[in-house]
Amino acid sequence: MTTDNYQKIYEKKVGTAKLNIKEAVAGQRINCRLTYKAGFYGIDDSGSLKILFRLVSDFEEFQFTDSTKDNFVAISLSNKNLNIRVESQSSGALGKIYIRPWSRGFTLHLLESYLKEGDEIYIDFSKWKIQTFYEKTFEFKICVDPFATGKYIEIKKSPEIEVASDRATQLKIVSPTQVKIGTSFKALIKIEDQHGNPCRYQNGVFGMQENSMIQGIPKKVKFKNGKAILELMATSEGVYFIDANFGDIAGKSNPIVALEKPKYNHYWADLHAQSEETVGTNDVVDYFSFAKNYAFIDVASHQANDFQVTNETWNKINKTTKGISKNNEFIAFPGYEWSGNTHLGGDRNVIYQEENNPIFRSSHALVDDFEDIANDAPTVKDLFKKLKSKKVIVFAHVGGRYAELNLHDEKIERSVEIHSSWGTFEWFFHDALKRDYHVGVVANSDGHKGRPGASYPGTSHFGSFGGLTCIISSSLSRKDIFKALFNRHCYATTGARIYLDVSFSTAVKNGIMGDIVRAKENPSLKINCVGTAAIDRIEIWNKDKKIHTHFPVMEKSLVKIAYSGSKVKGRGRGMAWEGKARLKNNSLQGEVEKVNFFSSGNYVKAHADALEWRGETTGGIQALIFDLKNDQGELEMEINNKVINLQVKDISQIPKIFDMGGLDAKLEIYRVSKDESSKTISFEYELNKLINGNNSVYVKVIQKDGHMAWSSPIYFVKNVSI
């Protein structure tokens, strides 16, 4: 008898459950009662009951010992002779509580007696902080071991609530980063709560600020379901922004670069996330609807872990991508995440150009139907072999596990993912370049929270903004977008819609990022960048070596303390930081700006002449930015037991860099612009020190607010054949 048959036979006889609430607000504390009523079989002595939640939920962990503190859970029973022992993370349980994705929660073990039909268990949650992201059907999954065998049965219908967005606290305006003069384009205006959830149930009016260079901006615009779409047109070349407000909440768009004759267009994509059919949130239809209508991206793909994708789910993904895709409007690619164990290849994203292609799983770990197991590709070499005849692109990435880059097929694996909600992984990108692989660079959300293209950090794991990939293509069609990705014509960001144009010229050829060219003389790089915030600097790299840094002109400056890196490559990569700084003969002026402090245990404490902080990074950066009374005195710091003393007058735009151990872990102290005047930077640079062989030249943009961008490399091959 299969597990599926066992479930179907007994699910109606193992009890029911109900909740006394129907809705909660994201990120708020709630009180509620869950009541379980035993079914025909009851639960025998030493049997158990599991209360389960999805792995990716960032609710605060339960505790069962102190009713005066937050997140307390009290257990009571109608059978007073029964004792309950609770097993949870707070009681020392290690690993997953149950089978993925229902890996969080707790187990109630019955001791010294039993439950009969009709007996009840009452589970009271007190001041429990619910997850920070919207979910239509947040489920309290109930699994029962009625026969005390250790084999669990889900009740027929577990109770659900809706986790709704909180009140609006921010206004976002999303528009194309590049438009053609005289051609209409659309812009999205939306309101979100503090956690990045669109306020889907709110209607109202946005106030708009006039811009004489953009036609179509009204004084006011009505919005419904938390958003409005405007149809606009730029009338002359330049860099523009759209400004709007909702009451006292103001927002500014990403930069809009208007050109008379653009050679290519810029299209924004999130090519890597998943929905509730596997380990994510909300279903695949809502997933793509969110990407198109609330994230307002142009291109998306669905990337469910292959070992959990049933044939039914695979067909549903393909049906959805085909139904929602429309040239010049929105492109959805079918795909999946090949999730082999690390030594067999690690994580790879598989993206098909068209639907109705097979899924070659790394295993059937959570798929019970083994009829197609012959299609499995248990190693990445097997995967590459099976994909050779397909119109397909593969990306290597770092997620829970990381891709082994010693296993690579350049004809199929076209890019590596440098950033996602898991963190930032420049070491991974550099590993590929040092191996002389010709790969592009992408960034995606790897989101599990139902917000592809607009993925915000939570308060636990997935503590970074989800990344975005900008695809440089002649049109928004499946064929052209796929071709652009194949040719590495793309750049990556940490989620900000930074405008970046990197091109080159030689005596015989011009080109853009991602191209491969023979270098017979010194090429010239041309870089145009418009940030979403002030730009600290722009760096030019060749493989893993920085070869040039361009700094903007600053009139007034602030001091920035930034630290970054991780402990290890794998799942335990989070690197803790504890620091304190003291000023001698100087003092802080105004507020201290915190960059990327999201986790619940992070904090910054500011005093007149001192700072204390605690943080965590998973490859990306955290930073503190502050103003000083003058340029005199000393800055004394201790961070992770490293003592640093600097004269304030010696702190400049050029970072003071200190190695902090770990994986790419470093501390940087430098000055940044006090205002936003350094958003736009253009310059040219002659590459006069290319080495013989393969030169992988890319551009990195570092913004004041912590956001970054990386161009795909231009591959200059010198004195060897291509």
C-alpha positions as CSV (number, residue, x, y, z in Angstrom):
1,M,0.0,0.0,0.0
2,T,1.4,3.4,-0.9
3,T,1.6,6.4,1.4
4,D,-1.1,8.1,-0.8
5,N,-3.5,5.2,-0.3
6,Y,-2.9,5.1,3.4
7,Q,-3.7,8.9,3.6
8,K,-6.9,8.6,1.6
9,I,-8.3,5.6,3.6
10,Y,-7.8,7.2,7.0
11,E,-7.9,11.0,6.5
12,K,-11.7,11.3,7.4
13,K,-11.3,9.3,10.6
14,V,-8.4,11.0,12.3
15,G,-10.2,14.2,13.5
16,T,-11.0,17.8,12.6
17,A,-9.6,21.2,13.6
18,K,-10.8,24.7,13.7
19,L,-9.5,28.2,14.5
20,N,-11.3,31.1,16.2
21,I,-9.9,33.7,13.8
22,K,-10.0,34.1,10.0
23,E,-7.4,36.8,9.4
24,A,-4.2,38.2,10.7
25,V,-2.1,41.2,9.7
26,A,1.4,40.6,8.4
27,G,4.1,41.0,11.0
28,Q,1.7,41.7,13.9
29,R,1.2,39.7,17.1
30,I,-1.9,37.7,17.4
31,N,-3.9,35.7,19.9
32,C,-5.9,32.7,18.7
33,R,-7.2,29.2,19.7
34,L,-6.7,26.1,17.6
35,T,-9.0,23.3,18.6
36,Y,-8.4,19.7,17.6
37,K,-11.2,17.2,17.9
38,A,-10.2,13.5,17.8
39,G,-11.8,11.3,15.1
40,F,-13.1,7.7,15.1
41,Y,-9.6,6.3,15.9
42,G,-8.7,8.8,18.5
43,I,-5.0,8.9,19.4
44,D,-3.6,6.0,21.3
45,D,-1.2,6.2,24.3
46,S,2.3,7.3,23.0
47,G,0.7,8.6,19.7
48,S,1.1,12.2,18.7
49,L,-0.2,15.3,16.9
50,K,1.8,17.7,14.8
51,I,0.9,21.3,14.3
52,L,2.9,22.3,11.2
53,F,3.8,25.4,9.2
54,R,5.7,26.1,6.0
55,L,9.5,26.1,6.1
56,V,9.8,29.6,4.6
57,S,7.5,31.4,7.0
58,D,9.3,33.9,9.1
59,F,7.0,33.9,12.1
60,E,8.7,34.0,15.5
61,E,9.5,30.6,17.1
62,F,7.1,29.3,19.8
63,Q,7.9,28.9,23.4
64,F,6.0,26.9,26.0
65,T,7.4,27.9,29.4
66,D,6.7,31.6,30.1
67,S,3.1,32.9,29.7
68,T,4.3,36.5,30.3
69,K,6.5,36.5,27.2
70,D,5.8,36.7,23.5
71,N,5.0,33.7,21.4
72,F,3.7,31.6,24.2
73,V,1.7,28.5,23.4
74,A,-0.5,26.9,26.1
75,I,-1.9,23.3,25.7
76,S,-5.0,22.1,27.5
77,L,-7.2,19.0,27.1
78,S,-10.7,17.8,27.6
79,N,-9.2,14.5,29.0
80,K,-7.7,15.7,32.3
81,N,-5.9,12.3,32.8
82,L,-3.7,12.8,29.7
83,N,-0.2,14.3,29.8
84,I,1.4,16.1,26.9
85,R,5.1,16.4,26.1
86,V,5.9,19.1,23.6
87,E,8.7,18.7,21.1
88,S,9.9,21.9,19.3
89,Q,12.9,23.9,18.5
90,S,12.6,25.8,21.7
91,S,12.7,22.5,23.6
92,G,15.9,21.4,21.8
93,A,14.5,19.6,18.7
94,L,17.0,19.6,15.9
95,G,16.4,19.6,12.1
96,K,13.0,19.5,10.4
97,I,9.9,18.8,12.4
98,Y,8.2,17.1,9.5
99,I,8.5,16.5,5.7
100,R,9.3,19.6,3.6
101,P,7.7,22.0,3.1
102,W,5.9,21.5,6.4
103,S,9.2,21.7,8.4
104,R,8.3,24.1,11.1
105,G,6.0,23.8,14.1
106,F,5.8,21.4,17.1
107,T,4.7,17.9,18.1
108,L,2.4,17.0,21.0
109,H,3.3,13.5,22.4
110,L,0.5,11.8,24.4
111,L,1.6,10.1,27.6
112,E,-0.1,7.9,30.2
113,S,-3.5,7.9,28.5
114,Y,-5.2,8.4,25.1
115,L,-7.8,10.4,23.2
116,K,-11.1,8.9,22.2
117,E,-13.4,10.2,19.5
118,G,-14.8,13.6,20.4
119,D,-12.0,14.4,22.9
120,E,-10.4,17.8,22.3
121,I,-7.0,19.5,22.5
122,Y,-6.9,23.3,22.9
123,I,-3.8,25.1,21.6
124,D,-3.8,28.8,22.6
125,F,-1.3,31.1,20.9
126,S,-0.5,34.2,22.8
127,K,1.3,37.3,21.4
128,W,2.6,35.2,18.5
129,K,4.3,37.3,15.8
130,I,2.9,36.1,12.5
131,Q,4.9,36.0,9.2
132,T,5.7,39.3,7.5
133,F,4.4,38.5,4.0
134,Y,0.9,38.2,2.5
135,E,-0.6,34.7,2.1
136,K,-4.2,34.0,1.0
137,T,-4.2,30.6,2.7
138,F,-1.8,30.5,5.7
139,E,-2.4,26.9,6.9
140,F,-2.2,25.3,10.3
141,K,-1.5,21.8,9.0
142,I,-2.5,19.0,11.4
143,C,-1.0,15.6,11.1
144,V,-2.0,12.7,13.4
145,D,-0.3,9.5,14.5
146,P,-3.5,7.7,15.8
147,F,-1.9,4.3,16.0
148,A,1.3,5.3,17.7
149,T,3.3,3.9,14.8
150,G,5.2,7.1,13.9
151,K,3.3,7.2,10.6
152,Y,1.3,10.4,10.2
153,I,-2.0,11.1,8.5
154,E,-3.1,14.6,7.6
155,I,-6.6,15.5,8.6
156,K,-9.0,16.0,5.7
157,K,-9.1,19.8,5.9
158,S,-6.6,21.8,8.0
159,P,-7.7,25.3,9.1
160,E,-6.4,28.4,7.3
161,I,-6.4,32.1,7.8
162,E,-5.5,35.0,5.4
163,V,-2.4,36.9,6.3
164,A,-3.2,40.4,5.0
165,S,-1.0,43.4,4.4
166,D,-0.5,46.0,7.1
167,R,-1.3,49.7,6.6
168,A,0.4,51.6,3.8
169,T,3.8,53.0,4.8
170,Q,5.6,53.4,1.4
171,L,4.8,54.4,-2.1
172,K,6.7,52.8,-5.0
173,I,6.8,53.9,-8.7
174,V,8.0,51.4,-11.2
175,S,8.8,52.3,-14.8
176,P,11.0,51.2,-17.6
177,T,14.6,52.3,-17.1
178,Q,15.0,53.1,-20.8
179,V,12.4,54.5,-23.1
180,K,12.3,55.9,-26.7
181,I,11.3,59.5,-27.2
182,G,7.8,59.8,-28.7
183,T,6.8,56.2,-27.8
184,S,4.3,55.5,-25.0
185,F,5.3,53.5,-22.0
186,K,3.6,52.4,-18.8
187,A,4.4,53.1,-15.2
188,L,3.0,51.5,-12.0
189,I,2.3,53.3,-8.8
190,K,1.6,51.2,-5.8
191,I,1.4,51.4,-2.0
192,E,3.0,48.8,0.2
193,D,3.2,48.1,3.9
194,Q,6.4,48.2,5.9
195,H,7.2,44.6,4.8
196,G,6.8,45.2,1.1
197,N,3.3,43.7,0.8
198,P,1.1,45.6,-1.7
199,C,-2.0,47.0,0.0
200,R,-4.3,45.0,-2.3
201,Y,-7.6,45.9,-0.5
202,Q,-7.0,49.7,-0.5
203,N,-8.5,52.2,-2.9
204,G,-7.8,55.9,-3.1
205,V,-6.1,58.8,-4.9
206,F,-2.5,59.4,-5.6
207,G,-1.2,63.0,-6.0
208,M,1.2,63.5,-8.9
209,Q,4.0,66.0,-9.5
210,E,4.2,67.5,-12.9
211,N,7.2,66.8,-15.2
212,S,7.2,68.9,-18.4
213,M,9.4,66.3,-20.1
214,I,7.0,63.5,-19.7
215,Q,3.5,63.7,-21.2
216,G,0.5,62.0,-19.5
217,I,1.1,62.8,-15.8
218,P,-2.2,63.9,-14.3
219,K,-2.4,66.0,-11.1
220,K,-4.3,63.1,-9.4
221,V,-4.9,59.5,-10.3
222,K,-7.4,57.1,-8.7
223,F,-6.1,53.8,-7.7
224,K,-7.7,50.4,-7.0
225,N,-6.4,47.4,-5.2
226,G,-3.4,49.3,-4.1
227,K,-2.2,50.3,-7.5
228,A,-2.6,52.4,-10.6
229,I,-1.0,52.3,-14.1
230,L,-0.2,55.4,-16.1
231,E,0.5,55.6,-19.8
232,L,3.2,58.2,-20.4
233,M,5.6,59.4,-23.1
234,A,9.0,61.2,-22.9
235,T,9.3,64.2,-25.2
236,S,13.1,64.8,-25.2
237,E,16.3,63.0,-24.3
238,G,17.4,63.0,-20.7
239,V,17.1,61.3,-17.3
240,Y,13.8,61.7,-15.6
241,F,12.0,60.6,-12.5
242,I,8.3,60.4,-11.6
243,D,7.1,61.7,-8.2
244,A,3.9,60.9,-6.4
245,N,2.3,60.9,-3.0
246,F,-0.4,59.2,-1.0
247,G,-1.2,61.6,1.8
248,D,2.1,62.2,3.5
249,I,3.7,59.1,2.0
250,A,5.9,60.2,-1.0
251,G,7.7,58.1,-3.6
252,K,10.1,58.5,-6.5
253,S,10.4,56.2,-9.5
254,N,13.6,54.5,-10.7
255,P,15.5,56.5,-13.3
256,I,14.0,56.8,-16.8
257,V,16.6,57.3,-19.5
258,A,14.9,58.7,-22.6
259,L,16.8,58.2,-25.9
260,E,16.0,59.2,-29.4
261,K,17.3,56.0,-31.1
262,P,18.1,53.3,-28.5
263,K,19.8,50.3,-30.1
264,Y,18.5,47.9,-27.5
265,N,15.8,47.9,-24.8
266,H,16.1,47.1,-21.1
267,Y,13.7,44.5,-19.8
268,W,13.5,43.5,-16.1
269,A,13.3,39.9,-15.0
270,D,13.1,37.6,-12.0
271,L,13.9,34.2,-13.4
272,H,14.1,32.2,-10.1
273,A,11.5,31.7,-7.5
274,Q,8.7,29.2,-6.6
275,S,5.2,28.9,-5.3
276,E,3.1,26.8,-2.9
277,E,3.0,23.8,-5.2
278,T,6.4,23.1,-3.7
279,V,8.0,25.1,-1.0
280,G,6.8,28.7,-1.8
281,T,3.7,30.8,-1.0
282,N,0.5,31.2,-2.9
283,D,-0.2,29.2,-6.1
284,V,1.6,29.4,-9.5
285,V,-1.2,31.4,-11.1
286,D,-1.0,34.1,-8.3
287,Y,2.8,33.9,-8.7
288,F,2.9,35.0,-12.3
289,S,0.0,37.4,-11.8
290,F,2.0,39.1,-9.0
291,A,5.1,39.3,-11.2
292,K,3.2,41.0,-14.0
293,N,0.8,43.2,-12.1
294,Y,2.5,44.2,-8.8
295,A,6.2,43.6,-9.4
296,F,5.7,45.1,-12.9
297,I,8.6,43.1,-14.3
298,D,8.7,42.1,-18.0
299,V,10.0,38.5,-17.8
300,A,9.6,35.7,-15.2
301,S,10.3,32.0,-14.8
302,H,9.1,29.5,-12.2
303,Q,11.8,27.4,-10.5
304,A,10.4,24.7,-8.3
305,N,12.7,22.2,-6.7
306,D,12.6,19.3,-9.1
307,F,12.4,16.5,-6.5
308,Q,9.0,17.9,-5.3
309,V,7.5,18.6,-8.8
310,T,4.8,16.1,-9.7
311,N,3.8,15.6,-13.3
312,E,0.5,17.4,-12.4
313,T,2.4,20.4,-11.1
314,W,4.8,20.4,-14.1
315,N,1.8,20.5,-16.5
316,K,0.2,23.3,-14.4
317,I,3.4,25.4,-14.6
318,N,3.5,24.9,-18.4
319,K,-0.1,25.7,-18.9
320,T,0.2,28.9,-16.8
321,T,3.3,30.2,-18.6
322,K,1.7,29.6,-22.0
323,G,-1.5,31.3,-20.9
324,I,0.0,34.5,-19.4
325,S,2.8,35.1,-22.0
326,K,2.2,37.7,-24.6
327,N,4.8,39.3,-26.8
328,N,5.5,43.0,-26.1
329,E,3.6,42.7,-22.8
330,F,4.9,39.9,-20.5
331,I,7.0,36.8,-21.1
332,A,6.9,33.8,-18.8
333,F,9.3,30.9,-19.3
334,P,8.6,27.4,-18.1
335,G,11.4,25.9,-16.0
336,Y,12.5,24.2,-12.8
337,E,15.4,24.0,-10.4
338,W,17.5,21.0,-10.8
339,S,18.4,20.4,-7.1
340,G,21.0,17.7,-7.0
341,N,23.2,17.1,-4.0
342,T,26.2,19.4,-3.9
343,H,28.8,16.8,-4.9
344,L,26.6,15.7,-7.8
345,G,26.3,19.2,-9.2
346,G,24.4,21.4,-6.8
347,D,21.7,23.8,-7.7
348,R,21.0,24.7,-11.3
349,N,18.1,26.7,-12.9
350,V,16.7,25.1,-16.1
351,I,14.8,27.5,-18.4
352,Y,13.1,26.3,-21.5
353,Q,12.2,28.6,-24.4
354,E,8.9,26.9,-25.0
355,E,6.4,24.7,-23.1
356,N,5.9,20.9,-23.2
357,N,9.5,19.9,-22.6
358,P,10.3,17.1,-20.1
359,I,11.5,17.6,-16.6
360,F,14.7,15.7,-15.8
361,R,14.7,15.5,-12.0
362,S,17.7,15.1,-9.8
363,S,15.6,12.6,-7.8
364,H,12.1,11.6,-6.9
365,A,12.7,12.4,-3.2
366,L,9.2,13.9,-2.7
367,V,7.5,12.5,-5.8
368,D,5.6,9.3,-5.2
369,D,4.9,8.5,-8.8
370,F,7.9,6.6,-10.1
371,E,6.6,5.8,-13.6
372,D,9.0,8.4,-15.2
373,I,12.0,7.7,-13.0
374,A,14.0,6.7,-16.1
375,N,14.0,10.4,-17.1
376,D,15.9,11.3,-13.9
377,A,19.3,13.0,-14.2
378,P,21.0,12.3,-10.9
379,T,24.2,14.2,-11.8
380,V,24.6,17.5,-13.5
381,K,26.6,15.7,-16.2
382,D,23.5,13.6,-16.9
383,L,21.4,16.8,-16.9
384,F,23.6,18.5,-19.5
385,K,23.6,15.4,-21.7
386,K,19.7,15.2,-21.6
387,L,19.4,18.9,-22.4
388,K,21.7,19.0,-25.4
389,S,18.9,18.7,-27.9
390,K,16.6,21.2,-26.2
391,K,16.2,25.0,-26.6
392,V,17.3,25.6,-23.0
393,I,19.4,27.8,-20.8
394,V,20.9,26.8,-17.5
395,F,22.1,29.1,-14.7
396,A,24.3,28.0,-11.8
397,H,23.4,29.4,-8.5
398,V,23.9,29.4,-4.7
399,G,20.8,28.6,-2.6
400,G,20.6,26.3,0.3
401,R,23.2,24.4,-1.5
402,Y,25.6,25.7,-4.1
403,A,26.5,24.6,-7.6
404,E,29.8,22.8,-8.1
405,L,31.4,24.8,-10.9
406,N,34.0,22.2,-11.7
407,L,31.0,20.6,-13.5
408,H,30.1,22.9,-16.4
409,D,28.9,22.9,-20.0
410,E,29.4,26.2,-21.6
411,K,27.0,25.5,-24.5
412,I,24.1,25.2,-22.0
413,E,25.1,26.9,-18.8
414,R,25.2,30.5,-19.8
415,S,25.3,32.5,-16.6
416,V,25.8,32.4,-12.8
417,E,23.6,34.0,-10.2
418,I,25.5,36.5,-8.1
419,H,22.7,37.6,-5.8
420,S,19.4,36.4,-4.4
421,S,17.3,36.7,-1.2
422,W,19.9,34.2,0.2
423,G,22.6,36.8,-0.1
424,T,25.4,38.0,-2.3
425,F,27.9,35.6,-3.8
426,E,30.7,37.4,-5.6
427,W,33.1,34.5,-4.7
428,F,30.9,32.3,-6.8
429,F,31.1,34.6,-9.8
430,H,34.8,35.0,-9.4
431,D,35.2,31.2,-9.2
432,A,33.6,30.9,-12.7
433,L,35.7,33.6,-14.1
434,K,39.0,32.2,-12.7
435,R,38.1,29.0,-14.5
436,D,37.9,31.0,-17.8
437,Y,34.2,30.2,-18.2
438,H,32.4,32.5,-20.6
439,V,29.3,33.2,-18.4
440,G,27.0,36.1,-17.9
441,V,25.8,37.3,-14.5
442,V,22.2,37.3,-13.3
443,A,20.4,38.1,-10.0
444,N,17.0,36.8,-9.0
445,S,14.9,36.6,-5.9
446,D,15.0,32.8,-5.4
447,G,11.8,33.9,-3.6
448,H,9.6,31.7,-1.6
449,K,7.2,34.3,-0.3
450,G,4.9,34.8,-3.4
451,R,6.5,38.1,-4.5
452,P,8.6,37.4,-7.6
453,G,10.2,40.5,-8.9
454,A,9.5,42.5,-5.7
455,S,11.0,40.2,-3.0
456,Y,11.6,41.9,0.3
457,P,13.7,40.6,3.2
458,G,12.0,38.9,6.1
459,T,13.1,38.7,9.7
460,S,14.8,35.3,9.6
461,H,16.3,33.4,6.6
462,F,16.0,35.0,3.2
463,G,17.3,38.2,4.8
464,S,18.2,40.1,1.6
465,F,16.3,41.9,-1.1
466,G,15.6,39.6,-4.0
467,G,17.7,40.4,-7.0
468,L,16.7,41.4,-10.5
469,T,18.2,40.7,-13.9
470,C,18.0,43.4,-16.6
471,I,17.9,41.8,-20.1
472,I,19.3,43.9,-23.0
473,S,17.2,42.8,-26.0
474,S,15.8,44.2,-29.3
475,S,12.2,43.3,-28.3
476,L,10.1,41.8,-25.6
477,S,9.4,38.5,-27.3
478,R,10.2,34.9,-26.3
479,K,12.6,34.5,-29.1
480,D,14.6,37.7,-28.5
481,I,14.6,37.5,-24.7
482,F,15.9,34.0,-24.9
483,K,18.5,34.9,-27.4
484,A,19.7,37.8,-25.2
485,L,20.0,35.6,-22.2
486,F,21.9,33.0,-24.3
487,N,24.3,35.7,-25.5
488,R,24.8,37.0,-21.9
489,H,23.4,40.4,-22.8
490,C,22.2,41.1,-19.2
491,Y,23.3,42.6,-15.9
492,A,22.4,41.9,-12.3
493,T,21.3,44.1,-9.4
494,T,20.4,43.5,-5.7
495,G,16.8,44.5,-6.5
496,A,17.2,48.2,-7.5
497,R,16.3,49.2,-11.1
498,I,19.7,50.8,-11.7
499,Y,20.3,51.9,-15.3
500,L,23.6,50.5,-16.5
501,D,25.0,50.6,-20.1
502,V,28.4,49.1,-20.7
503,S,29.8,49.0,-24.2
504,F,33.2,48.8,-25.9
505,S,34.8,49.9,-29.1
506,T,37.9,48.8,-30.9
507,A,39.3,49.8,-34.3
508,V,37.3,47.0,-35.9
509,K,34.3,46.2,-33.7
510,N,31.9,47.7,-31.2
511,G,29.8,45.6,-28.7
512,I,28.1,45.4,-25.4
513,M,28.3,43.4,-22.1
514,G,28.4,39.6,-22.7
515,D,30.2,39.7,-26.0
516,I,33.4,37.8,-26.8
517,V,35.9,39.7,-29.0
518,R,39.5,39.3,-30.1
519,A,41.6,42.2,-28.6
520,K,44.3,43.3,-31.0
521,E,44.7,46.7,-29.5
522,N,43.5,48.5,-26.3
523,P,39.7,48.5,-26.2
524,S,37.9,51.5,-24.8
525,L,35.1,50.9,-22.3
526,K,32.1,53.3,-22.2
527,I,30.0,53.3,-19.0
528,N,26.8,55.1,-18.4
529,C,25.0,54.6,-15.1
530,V,22.1,56.2,-13.3
531,G,21.5,55.0,-9.8
532,T,18.3,54.8,-7.8
533,A,20.3,56.4,-5.0
534,A,23.7,58.2,-4.8
535,I,26.5,56.2,-6.2
536,D,29.6,55.6,-3.9
537,R,31.8,54.4,-6.8
538,I,32.0,52.4,-9.9
539,E,34.6,49.6,-10.2
540,I,36.1,47.9,-13.3
541,W,37.2,44.3,-12.7
542,N,39.2,41.7,-14.7
543,K,38.2,38.3,-13.4
544,D,38.7,38.6,-9.6
545,K,41.0,41.6,-9.7
546,K,39.9,45.2,-9.5
547,I,41.7,47.3,-12.1
548,H,40.1,50.7,-11.8
549,T,37.8,52.7,-9.6
550,H,35.8,55.8,-10.6
551,F,34.6,58.1,-7.8
552,P,32.0,60.8,-8.2
553,V,32.6,64.4,-7.2
554,M,31.3,65.2,-3.7
555,E,30.7,68.6,-2.1
556,K,29.6,67.4,1.4
557,S,30.2,63.9,2.7
558,L,29.2,61.4,5.4
559,V,31.1,58.5,7.0
560,K,30.2,55.0,6.0
561,I,31.1,51.9,8.0
562,A,30.3,48.8,5.8
563,Y,31.0,45.2,6.4
564,S,30.2,42.2,4.3
565,G,30.9,38.5,3.6
566,S,29.8,35.1,5.0
567,K,31.3,32.3,7.0
568,V,31.1,29.4,4.5
569,K,29.7,28.6,1.1
570,G,26.8,26.4,2.3
571,R,23.7,26.7,4.4
572,G,25.4,28.0,7.6
573,R,26.8,31.0,5.8
574,G,25.4,33.7,8.1
575,M,28.2,35.7,9.6
576,A,27.5,37.6,12.9
577,W,28.9,41.0,13.5
578,E,29.2,42.9,16.8
579,G,30.8,46.3,16.8
580,K,31.3,49.5,18.8
581,A,32.8,52.8,17.8
582,R,33.9,55.8,19.8
583,L,34.8,59.3,18.7
584,K,37.5,61.3,20.4
585,N,37.3,65.1,20.0
586,N,34.3,64.8,17.7
587,S,30.7,63.8,17.9
588,L,27.8,62.5,15.8
589,Q,25.4,64.9,14.1
590,G,21.8,63.9,13.3
591,E,20.4,60.5,12.7
592,V,22.4,57.4,11.9
593,E,21.3,55.7,8.7
594,K,21.1,51.9,8.9
595,V,21.6,49.9,5.7
596,N,20.2,46.4,5.4
597,F,19.4,45.8,9.1
598,F,16.5,43.4,8.7
599,S,16.8,40.4,11.0
600,S,15.0,40.6,14.4
601,G,18.2,40.4,16.4
602,N,19.9,43.2,14.6
603,Y,20.2,46.6,16.2
604,V,22.1,50.0,16.2
605,K,22.4,52.1,19.3
606,A,23.7,55.7,18.8
607,H,25.0,58.0,21.5
608,A,26.5,61.5,21.3
609,D,30.0,60.2,20.6
610,A,29.6,56.4,20.2
611,L,27.9,53.6,18.3
612,E,27.0,50.0,19.1
613,W,25.6,47.5,16.7
614,R,24.8,43.9,16.0
615,G,24.2,42.5,12.6
616,E,24.5,39.6,10.2
617,T,25.5,39.2,6.6
618,T,25.2,36.3,4.1
619,G,27.6,37.7,1.5
620,G,26.0,41.1,1.1
621,I,26.6,44.2,3.1
622,Q,25.3,46.0,6.2
623,A,26.4,49.6,6.9
624,L,26.0,52.6,9.1
625,I,26.2,56.1,7.6
626,F,26.5,59.1,9.8
627,D,27.6,62.8,9.9
628,L,30.3,64.2,12.1
629,K,30.6,67.6,13.8
630,N,33.9,68.2,12.2
631,D,36.9,66.5,10.4
632,Q,39.0,66.3,13.5
633,G,39.7,63.7,16.2
634,E,39.9,59.9,16.1
635,L,37.5,57.0,15.4
636,E,38.2,54.0,17.6
637,M,36.5,50.8,16.6
638,E,36.2,47.2,17.8
639,I,34.4,44.9,15.5
640,N,34.4,41.1,15.9
641,N,37.3,41.4,18.3
642,K,39.4,43.4,15.7
643,V,40.6,46.8,17.0
644,I,40.9,49.7,14.5
645,N,42.0,53.3,15.1
646,L,41.7,55.9,12.4
647,Q,42.2,59.7,12.3
648,V,39.0,61.2,11.0
649,K,40.9,63.5,8.6
650,D,42.3,60.3,6.9
651,I,38.9,58.9,6.0
652,S,38.3,59.6,2.3
653,Q,36.3,58.3,-0.6
654,I,38.9,55.6,-1.0
655,P,37.8,52.8,1.3
656,K,40.0,51.7,4.2
657,I,39.7,47.9,3.8
658,F,40.3,45.4,6.6
659,D,40.2,41.6,6.1
660,M,37.7,40.0,8.6
661,G,38.3,36.3,7.9
662,G,35.5,34.1,6.7
663,L,34.5,34.0,3.0
664,D,35.1,37.4,1.3
665,A,34.5,39.0,4.7
666,K,35.8,42.5,5.0
667,L,35.2,45.9,6.7
668,E,35.3,49.1,4.7
669,I,35.4,52.7,6.1
670,Y,35.0,55.6,3.7
671,R,33.2,58.8,2.8
672,V,30.0,59.0,0.8
673,S,28.0,61.9,-0.7
674,K,25.7,63.7,1.7
675,D,23.2,64.5,-1.1
676,E,21.9,62.7,-4.2
677,S,24.0,64.6,-6.8
678,S,26.1,61.5,-7.6
679,K,23.2,59.5,-9.1
680,T,24.4,59.9,-12.8
681,I,27.9,58.9,-13.8
682,S,29.4,58.6,-17.3
683,F,33.0,57.9,-18.2
684,E,35.3,56.1,-20.6
685,Y,38.3,53.9,-19.7
686,E,41.0,52.5,-21.9
687,L,41.9,48.9,-21.1
688,N,45.7,49.2,-21.6
689,K,46.8,46.3,-19.4
690,L,45.0,43.3,-20.8
691,I,46.7,40.0,-20.2
692,N,47.4,37.3,-22.8
693,G,44.5,34.9,-22.9
694,N,41.1,35.4,-21.6
695,N,40.2,38.8,-20.0
696,S,36.8,38.9,-18.3
697,V,36.1,42.6,-17.8
698,Y,33.0,43.6,-15.9
699,V,31.6,46.7,-14.1
700,K,30.4,46.9,-10.5
701,V,28.3,49.7,-9.2
702,I,28.1,50.4,-5.4
703,Q,25.3,52.7,-4.1
704,K,25.1,54.6,-0.9
705,D,21.9,52.7,0.1
706,G,23.7,49.3,-0.1
707,H,22.3,48.3,-3.5
708,M,24.7,47.1,-6.2
709,A,24.8,46.2,-9.9
710,W,27.2,44.0,-11.9
711,S,27.5,43.9,-15.7
712,S,28.0,40.6,-17.5
713,P,31.7,40.5,-18.5
714,I,33.0,41.5,-21.9
715,Y,35.4,38.8,-22.9
716,F,38.5,40.2,-24.5
717,V,40.7,37.4,-25.8
718,K,44.3,38.5,-26.5
719,N,46.9,36.6,-28.5
720,V,45.0,33.3,-28.5
721,S,42.3,31.9,-30.8
722,I,38.6,32.2,-29.8
